[in-house]
Structures are given as C-alpha cells and as structure tokens.
Amino acid sequence: MTDEALPERVVELVPDALWERVQPLLPERPPRRYRYPGRLPRDDRAALAGIVHVLITGCTWGQVPTEQFGCSGVTCWRRLRDWTEAGVWPRLHQVLLEELRAAGKLDLETAVVDGSHVRALKRGAHTGPSPVDRSRNGSKHHLLTDGGGVPLVVTLTGGNRHDVTQLLPLVDAFPIVRGVRGRPRLRPRYLFADRGYDYGVYRRALRARGIVPRIARRGVGHGSGLGRTRWVVERTFAWLHQFKRLRIRYEVRADLHLSLLQLACALICYRKLPTS
C-alpha cells in the first residue's frame, strides 16, 4: 500500500514524522512462499494506526473499523504481539529520548517517581488484590520521569505490590540517553518521591548509587515543599490516562499491557519534540 493510498485516519494517527522513526525498528517479514503464498500481508503503518486507535479510544480489538484502516483488529493485535516480542517499543522510546536530549528538552539531573493503580478485569500475570480498591483485582503502573515530567522508565506489577518495591528497579533501569557530546548520565543526581517511599534502607541504597534522595518524611505534616518539583509525575500519569486503554487493564498478557504503556510513553515524548 503506497502513501497515496493510505486512508486519512492512518495518516492522522501515524503522521509521516512518527512513521519515519518507527519503520526502521520493525522486524523484517519472512519471505513469501513461491507456491501458495497466501494473501498479501497488511500494511505495517495501517496496523500501527489501528494499535494507536485502540490505545486512544479504549475500544476492543474487534471494534477496530476495518474500512478506516485497511486491516482488521485481529491483524493489529498480532502486529502488537510480534513487535512486542521484537522489542520495538523500548527502542522507539529510546530514540525519542535521545532526540529530546539533543533538543535540550530533558532534565536528567532530577528524577521523580510514583505509582498508580488500575483495575484489571481479567486474570493474568502482574495482577493482585488491591488494598486501595476493596481487594478488587488490579495492577500498578510505576513511573520514573525526568525533572520536566518526560517519562523515562515504566514498569508493571500486581495491584498488591507496594510502590517502594519498584524504586530501585526503576532507578537501575535509568536509560543511558545520548544525543549530546560527552559522557551520558548514568544516574540522576536527585530523586523526588512522596512519603510512601520513606524507608531508611532505600535511602541508603540511593545514596550508595550516588543519588541524593528527596523523599517526604512519614509522620510529618504536609507542606514539605517537595510538591513543587514532584507534581510533574502526577501530570504525566494524567497524560497516560488520557489513553483510555490504560485506565483499565483488559489484556490478560502482561507483556502486551506493558507494551501499550511503553507506546504511550513514546507518544508523549514524540509530542514534546520541537516542531520546525
């Protein structure tokens, strides 16, 4: 399918600038058989547009309008599965982070961490009874952002996991973002978090990594002043939850739900790129 033949909805959801960054990351298709080659595979850009459509609207895969995208929801789901197994989404996120740093849009000296609970309607890995939702089945999104709220790392756990258990995994997964001359930063200098992360063992672990913890103290009244820096992660969660598919976990497979999270983070980074 040529660019001229692409439906308008596909170009709207996956503009040329985004497709130029995604296309080199996609795995090569296996060669078609000479005898009995079967039907022609659907266009990758149309399938990506269908995935983005599901992510934004929250509809089911069966509700993807085939006439608008030129491929069915089942095809979109299969491409999501295949591209997830190929590691496309973390690499796309990395590419966009490097572009943001080259444009001076990243503050890697400061990092902010927080977690958010979502209900899970089906069983699967990384689900559990949530203590904040009357023991209903749920999952948690754990997020590390830079000082301006740009998502850097995201993880997924069961709804019964404490936020602090993902503090060190998030910090250790801090991306090595190139894009400017010089040695890339391996760790943030400061880390901001709410009082749910106030444990001595984790403060010491952060200091051992060369990170200065800026964590609110438990048992102390509100008004520490950390909210002036920490609020950006709450805004990023609001951006993520504008993607309706992330408000409730519908996927049984944890890797597919995490891939949608990573794709949403990449789209947020893409929207923050300067336009010229």
VOMAR-913044 format. One record per residue (C-alpha): x, y, z; residue number from 1. Coordinates in steps of 0.1 Angstrom, whole numbers, always signed. Layout:
BEGIN
{X:X, Y:Y, Z:Z, n:NUM}
...
end
This chain:
BEGIN
{X:+0, Y:+0, Z:+0, n:1}
{X:+16, Y:+33, Z:-11, n:2}
{X:+15, Y:+65, Z:+10, n:3}
{X:-10, Y:+80, Z:-15, n:4}
{X:-34, Y:+50, Z:-10, n:5}
{X:-33, Y:+52, Z:+28, n:6}
{X:-66, Y:+61, Z:+45, n:7}
{X:-68, Y:+95, Z:+60, n:8}
{X:-73, Y:+81, Z:+95, n:9}
{X:-40, Y:+62, Z:+92, n:10}
{X:-20, Y:+93, Z:+83, n:11}
{X:-38, Y:+112, Z:+111, n:12}
{X:-28, Y:+87, Z:+138, n:13}
{X:+6, Y:+79, Z:+124, n:14}
{X:+20, Y:+110, Z:+107, n:15}
{X:+50, Y:+109, Z:+84, n:16}
{X:+74, Y:+121, Z:+111, n:17}
{X:+64, Y:+94, Z:+135, n:18}
{X:+64, Y:+67, Z:+109, n:19}
{X:+100, Y:+76, Z:+98, n:20}
{X:+111, Y:+68, Z:+133, n:21}
{X:+91, Y:+36, Z:+137, n:22}
{X:+97, Y:+19, Z:+104, n:23}
{X:+135, Y:+12, Z:+108, n:24}
{X:+128, Y:-5, Z:+141, n:25}
{X:+102, Y:-30, Z:+128, n:26}
{X:+114, Y:-66, Z:+122, n:27}
{X:+117, Y:-78, Z:+87, n:28}
{X:+89, Y:-100, Z:+74, n:29}
{X:+98, Y:-136, Z:+64, n:30}
{X:+99, Y:-140, Z:+26, n:31}
{X:+66, Y:-152, Z:+10, n:32}
{X:+64, Y:-187, Z:-3, n:33}
{X:+67, Y:-192, Z:-40, n:34}
{X:+39, Y:-217, Z:-41, n:35}
{X:+7, Y:-210, Z:-22, n:36}
{X:+19, Y:-176, Z:-9, n:37}
{X:-14, Y:-168, Z:+6, n:38}
{X:-29, Y:-133, Z:+10, n:39}
{X:-7, Y:-102, Z:+8, n:40}
{X:+2, Y:-90, Z:+43, n:41}
{X:-15, Y:-58, Z:+55, n:42}
{X:+4, Y:-26, Z:+56, n:43}
{X:+25, Y:-21, Z:+88, n:44}
{X:+16, Y:+16, Z:+91, n:45}
{X:-21, Y:+8, Z:+89, n:46}
{X:-16, Y:-18, Z:+116, n:47}
{X:+2, Y:+7, Z:+138, n:48}
{X:-26, Y:+32, Z:+133, n:49}
{X:-51, Y:+6, Z:+145, n:50}
{X:-30, Y:-1, Z:+176, n:51}
{X:-28, Y:+36, Z:+184, n:52}
{X:-66, Y:+38, Z:+178, n:53}
{X:-72, Y:+12, Z:+204, n:54}
{X:-48, Y:+28, Z:+228, n:55}
{X:-65, Y:+62, Z:+224, n:56}
{X:-102, Y:+52, Z:+223, n:57}
{X:-101, Y:+22, Z:+246, n:58}
{X:-122, Y:+1, Z:+222, n:59}
{X:-118, Y:-36, Z:+219, n:60}
{X:-97, Y:-52, Z:+191, n:61}
{X:-129, Y:-64, Z:+174, n:62}
{X:-143, Y:-29, Z:+172, n:63}
{X:-114, Y:-15, Z:+151, n:64}
{X:-131, Y:-2, Z:+120, n:65}
{X:-115, Y:-22, Z:+91, n:66}
{X:-128, Y:+3, Z:+65, n:67}
{X:-109, Y:+32, Z:+81, n:68}
{X:-76, Y:+14, Z:+85, n:69}
{X:-75, Y:-12, Z:+58, n:70}
{X:-68, Y:-40, Z:+83, n:71}
{X:-87, Y:-58, Z:+110, n:72}
{X:-84, Y:-56, Z:+147, n:73}
{X:-71, Y:-91, Z:+148, n:74}
{X:-42, Y:-81, Z:+125, n:75}
{X:-34, Y:-51, Z:+147, n:76}
{X:-33, Y:-74, Z:+178, n:77}
{X:-10, Y:-98, Z:+160, n:78}
{X:+14, Y:-70, Z:+150, n:79}
{X:+13, Y:-57, Z:+186, n:80}
{X:+23, Y:-92, Z:+198, n:81}
{X:+50, Y:-96, Z:+172, n:82}
{X:+65, Y:-61, Z:+177, n:83}
{X:+64, Y:-65, Z:+214, n:84}
{X:+84, Y:-98, Z:+212, n:85}
{X:+108, Y:-80, Z:+189, n:86}
{X:+114, Y:-52, Z:+215, n:87}
{X:+102, Y:-24, Z:+192, n:88}
{X:+86, Y:-1, Z:+218, n:89}
{X:+116, Y:+3, Z:+242, n:90}
{X:+138, Y:+11, Z:+212, n:91}
{X:+113, Y:+37, Z:+199, n:92}
{X:+112, Y:+52, Z:+233, n:93}
{X:+150, Y:+54, Z:+235, n:94}
{X:+152, Y:+70, Z:+200, n:95}
{X:+127, Y:+97, Z:+210, n:96}
{X:+145, Y:+104, Z:+244, n:97}
{X:+178, Y:+109, Z:+225, n:98}
{X:+161, Y:+134, Z:+202, n:99}
{X:+146, Y:+152, Z:+232, n:100}
{X:+180, Y:+154, Z:+248, n:101}
{X:+196, Y:+167, Z:+216, n:102}
{X:+169, Y:+194, Z:+216, n:103}
{X:+176, Y:+204, Z:+252, n:104}
{X:+142, Y:+191, Z:+264, n:105}
{X:+154, Y:+167, Z:+291, n:106}
{X:+164, Y:+174, Z:+327, n:107}
{X:+182, Y:+142, Z:+336, n:108}
{X:+198, Y:+157, Z:+368, n:109}
{X:+164, Y:+153, Z:+385, n:110}
{X:+141, Y:+123, Z:+385, n:111}
{X:+107, Y:+118, Z:+400, n:112}
{X:+90, Y:+85, Z:+409, n:113}
{X:+54, Y:+75, Z:+417, n:114}
{X:+29, Y:+47, Z:+412, n:115}
{X:-7, Y:+45, Z:+400, n:116}
{X:-33, Y:+17, Z:+404, n:117}
{X:-56, Y:+5, Z:+376, n:118}
{X:-83, Y:-21, Z:+378, n:119}
{X:-77, Y:-54, Z:+359, n:120}
{X:-108, Y:-70, Z:+346, n:121}
{X:-91, Y:-103, Z:+338, n:122}
{X:-67, Y:-126, Z:+355, n:123}
{X:-31, Y:-128, Z:+343, n:124}
{X:+5, Y:-121, Z:+353, n:125}
{X:+11, Y:-90, Z:+374, n:126}
{X:-24, Y:-87, Z:+389, n:127}
{X:-35, Y:-89, Z:+425, n:128}
{X:-60, Y:-78, Z:+451, n:129}
{X:-56, Y:-40, Z:+455, n:130}
{X:-57, Y:-26, Z:+491, n:131}
{X:-70, Y:+7, Z:+477, n:132}
{X:-99, Y:-8, Z:+457, n:133}
{X:-116, Y:-31, Z:+482, n:134}
{X:-93, Y:-61, Z:+472, n:135}
{X:-105, Y:-60, Z:+436, n:136}
{X:-81, Y:-74, Z:+410, n:137}
{X:-58, Y:-48, Z:+397, n:138}
{X:-23, Y:-38, Z:+385, n:139}
{X:+1, Y:-10, Z:+392, n:140}
{X:+19, Y:+13, Z:+368, n:141}
{X:+52, Y:+25, Z:+382, n:142}
{X:+68, Y:+55, Z:+365, n:143}
{X:+101, Y:+74, Z:+366, n:144}
{X:+102, Y:+108, Z:+349, n:145}
{X:+128, Y:+135, Z:+344, n:146}
{X:+125, Y:+169, Z:+361, n:147}
{X:+101, Y:+181, Z:+335, n:148}
{X:+78, Y:+151, Z:+336, n:149}
{X:+91, Y:+133, Z:+305, n:150}
{X:+86, Y:+95, Z:+310, n:151}
{X:+119, Y:+77, Z:+313, n:152}
{X:+110, Y:+42, Z:+326, n:153}
{X:+77, Y:+24, Z:+333, n:154}
{X:+71, Y:-10, Z:+349, n:155}
{X:+41, Y:-31, Z:+357, n:156}
{X:+33, Y:-51, Z:+389, n:157}
{X:+3, Y:-65, Z:+407, n:158}
{X:-21, Y:-43, Z:+425, n:159}
{X:-10, Y:-56, Z:+459, n:160}
{X:+27, Y:-46, Z:+454, n:161}
{X:+39, Y:-16, Z:+474, n:162}
{X:+52, Y:+13, Z:+454, n:163}
{X:+86, Y:+12, Z:+471, n:164}
{X:+94, Y:-23, Z:+458, n:165}
{X:+98, Y:-8, Z:+424, n:166}
{X:+120, Y:+22, Z:+434, n:167}
{X:+154, Y:+5, Z:+428, n:168}
{X:+143, Y:-14, Z:+397, n:169}
{X:+132, Y:+19, Z:+382, n:170}
{X:+164, Y:+37, Z:+392, n:171}
{X:+186, Y:+8, Z:+379, n:172}
{X:+167, Y:+9, Z:+346, n:173}
{X:+175, Y:+47, Z:+342, n:174}
{X:+181, Y:+50, Z:+304, n:175}
{X:+215, Y:+59, Z:+290, n:176}
{X:+204, Y:+88, Z:+268, n:177}
{X:+229, Y:+101, Z:+242, n:178}
{X:+222, Y:+130, Z:+219, n:179}
{X:+248, Y:+155, Z:+231, n:180}
{X:+286, Y:+155, Z:+232, n:181}
{X:+302, Y:+140, Z:+263, n:182}
{X:+296, Y:+110, Z:+286, n:183}
{X:+259, Y:+102, Z:+291, n:184}
{X:+245, Y:+104, Z:+325, n:185}
{X:+241, Y:+70, Z:+342, n:186}
{X:+221, Y:+81, Z:+373, n:187}
{X:+200, Y:+112, Z:+382, n:188}
{X:+216, Y:+134, Z:+409, n:189}
{X:+184, Y:+140, Z:+428, n:190}
{X:+153, Y:+117, Z:+432, n:191}
{X:+120, Y:+131, Z:+444, n:192}
{X:+93, Y:+109, Z:+459, n:193}
{X:+63, Y:+110, Z:+483, n:194}
{X:+63, Y:+96, Z:+518, n:195}
{X:+53, Y:+62, Z:+506, n:196}
{X:+90, Y:+57, Z:+496, n:197}
{X:+103, Y:+68, Z:+530, n:198}
{X:+123, Y:+38, Z:+542, n:199}
{X:+158, Y:+40, Z:+555, n:200}
{X:+171, Y:+10, Z:+536, n:201}
{X:+160, Y:+26, Z:+503, n:202}
{X:+175, Y:+60, Z:+512, n:203}
{X:+208, Y:+43, Z:+519, n:204}
{X:+206, Y:+23, Z:+486, n:205}
{X:+200, Y:+55, Z:+467, n:206}
{X:+230, Y:+72, Z:+484, n:207}
{X:+252, Y:+42, Z:+476, n:208}
{X:+243, Y:+48, Z:+439, n:209}
{X:+253, Y:+84, Z:+442, n:210}
{X:+218, Y:+97, Z:+442, n:211}
{X:+206, Y:+123, Z:+467, n:212}
{X:+171, Y:+112, Z:+480, n:213}
{X:+145, Y:+140, Z:+483, n:214}
{X:+117, Y:+120, Z:+499, n:215}
{X:+89, Y:+133, Z:+521, n:216}
{X:+91, Y:+121, Z:+557, n:217}
{X:+63, Y:+99, Z:+571, n:218}
{X:+46, Y:+112, Z:+602, n:219}
{X:+53, Y:+148, Z:+593, n:220}
{X:+25, Y:+172, Z:+583, n:221}
{X:+21, Y:+182, Z:+547, n:222}
{X:+39, Y:+212, Z:+534, n:223}
{X:+74, Y:+199, Z:+529, n:224}
{X:+77, Y:+219, Z:+496, n:225}
{X:+86, Y:+188, Z:+476, n:226}
{X:+54, Y:+191, Z:+457, n:227}
{X:+67, Y:+220, Z:+437, n:228}
{X:+90, Y:+195, Z:+420, n:229}
{X:+72, Y:+162, Z:+424, n:230}
{X:+39, Y:+173, Z:+408, n:231}
{X:+52, Y:+166, Z:+373, n:232}
{X:+49, Y:+128, Z:+377, n:233}
{X:+12, Y:+133, Z:+386, n:234}
{X:+7, Y:+153, Z:+354, n:235}
{X:+25, Y:+125, Z:+334, n:236}
{X:+1, Y:+99, Z:+349, n:237}
{X:-28, Y:+122, Z:+337, n:238}
{X:-13, Y:+122, Z:+302, n:239}
{X:-10, Y:+84, Z:+303, n:240}
{X:-46, Y:+80, Z:+314, n:241}
{X:-58, Y:+101, Z:+286, n:242}
{X:-51, Y:+70, Z:+266, n:243}
{X:-83, Y:+52, Z:+276, n:244}
{X:-69, Y:+17, Z:+271, n:245}
{X:-46, Y:+23, Z:+300, n:246}
{X:-73, Y:+33, Z:+325, n:247}
{X:-84, Y:-3, Z:+329, n:248}
{X:-63, Y:-33, Z:+322, n:249}
{X:-81, Y:-55, Z:+296, n:250}
{X:-51, Y:-76, Z:+284, n:251}
{X:-45, Y:-110, Z:+300, n:252}
{X:-9, Y:-110, Z:+288, n:253}
{X:+11, Y:-86, Z:+310, n:254}
{X:+37, Y:-80, Z:+282, n:255}
{X:+10, Y:-66, Z:+259, n:256}
{X:-3, Y:-42, Z:+285, n:257}
{X:+32, Y:-31, Z:+293, n:258}
{X:+39, Y:-26, Z:+256, n:259}
{X:+9, Y:-3, Z:+254, n:260}
{X:+23, Y:+16, Z:+283, n:261}
{X:+56, Y:+19, Z:+266, n:262}
{X:+40, Y:+30, Z:+233, n:263}
{X:+20, Y:+57, Z:+252, n:264}
{X:+53, Y:+69, Z:+268, n:265}
{X:+69, Y:+71, Z:+234, n:266}
{X:+39, Y:+91, Z:+220, n:267}
{X:+42, Y:+115, Z:+249, n:268}
{X:+79, Y:+120, Z:+240, n:269}
{X:+70, Y:+124, Z:+204, n:270}
{X:+45, Y:+152, Z:+211, n:271}
{X:+71, Y:+171, Z:+231, n:272}
{X:+96, Y:+172, Z:+203, n:273}
{X:+100, Y:+207, Z:+189, n:274}
{X:+83, Y:+213, Z:+156, n:275}
{X:+100, Y:+231, Z:+128, n:276}
end
